[in-house]
Amino acid sequence: MSRKLKSMDSRRRTWRFLWPAALVFLLVLASSAAVLRGGRLRDTDLARLGSLEAATSIAETYTQDGSADIDDKSVVGWGVYTPDGTLIASWGSAPDRLNTAQSGNVVETRLLGGILRTVRPMMVLGIAGSPAKHVGSGAGAGGGMRRLVLVDWDIKASAGNEAGRIAGVAGLSLTALLMLILQQRAAIRLAVYRRDEERKARLVQLGMAARTLTHEIRNPLGIIKVQTALLKKTLGPEAAEGLEMVDGEVNRLSTLTERVREWLADPAGKPETLNAAEEITNLIARLSWEVTFVKPEETVTLKMDRSLFATTMENLIRNAVESQEGIPGASPPAVLMESDAHSVRLSVLDHGGGLPGGEKERLFDPFFTTKTQGSGVGLALSKQAVEAAGGTLTLNNRKEGGACALIILPREQS
């Protein structure tokens, strides 16, 4: 399966886990909007009922001296008018005149600030009540005369649970959003876990196949090598060149099988305390390549199998050297060692063409290689050994050009 198809399959699996949470989130938002709308409609209905009761109270308690008994805090203004809109008495926010004469219908207007203004035609009886501002003559105001009663009702004042509704809706929305985020994280982790499990299963199968092949190849290689040596003695110098080619290929195949055997062995090996700078210095002295080594003055120790540490560093240095072959004037690869109280950082820097685009994630896969003569085992073996020692190995391109192989290992406390 190609990487593109794998990516599409991973996205489909992730979406399969995400869509229920997304649906719940949308349902919660819709329900929250419905709750708020329903609450506001209910507040408006209560305001209408309250203004009707207030208008009835005004009609029943209004007296000719311009007073009415209204003690509801939601009423911010009231007025009594003649059928043609002339003001008889008012209090609070009531206007001095109604713009349009009202005769038989209830007129409802929503003002700014959540105020509901209602004008109702009613029979004003003229019973004494509390003081109010009297405007104009009270003549004809009592005795059951037909009048227009205006009431300004503060909807917010009567909607005492509005803040609670908003808080509840906000809580539901945040809960749904949190569920969506947690579901998404869980889906991503599950996808990563499944991908890792699939990769591990492939590696197990690959290991079993490699172990069998290694065992089956080593014996014939030994026989070929012995027979090649006998042929050199028997055939003489005229066959030496061809036999040297055979011998070289046999050695290359032997090296490959040895690498595979190391990869299949215990990745931790036999850990021991190592002087990191001393081990790297000795390794570079044995190699035939020119390598710059920058190290701290203090002694830095770490715990790792000595042979595996040397093999890992040699693999990374070899890759650095080979990456800049054919580049004229390139500086030698460098090994930079840094440390703090808890860790040791080993950077192998080269001045080559950098990591191949689109293949970075596969560079640590066993038997994957971008080289014509590479085995694809070196980086896999190095990463396995470093992780077994409690560290990490990463590959990245450098801004200055080339690549950096970075090893971070726990520092051994002296």
Secondary structure, DSSP 4 states (H G I P E B T S, - for coil): --HHHHHHHHHHHHHHHHHHHHHHHHHHHHHHHHHHHHHHHHHHHHHHHHHHHHHHHHHHH--TTS------TTEEEEEEE-TTSBEEEEEET--SB-SS--SSS-EEEEETTTEEEEEEEEEE-----S---B-S--TTSSTTEEEEEEEEEEHHHH-TTHHHHHHHHHHHHHHHHHHHHHHHHHHHHHHHHHHHHHHHHHHHHHHHHHHHHHHHHHHHHHHHHHHHHHHHHHH-GGGHHHHHHHHHHHHHHHHHHHHHHHHHS-TT-SEEEEEHHHHHHHHHHHSSS--EEE--SS--EEEEEHHHHHHHHHHHHHHHHHHTTT-TTPPPPEEEEEE-SSEEEEEEE--SS-SPTT-GGGTTSTT--SSSS--S-HHHHHHHHHHHTT-EEEEEE-TTSSEEEEEEEEBPP-
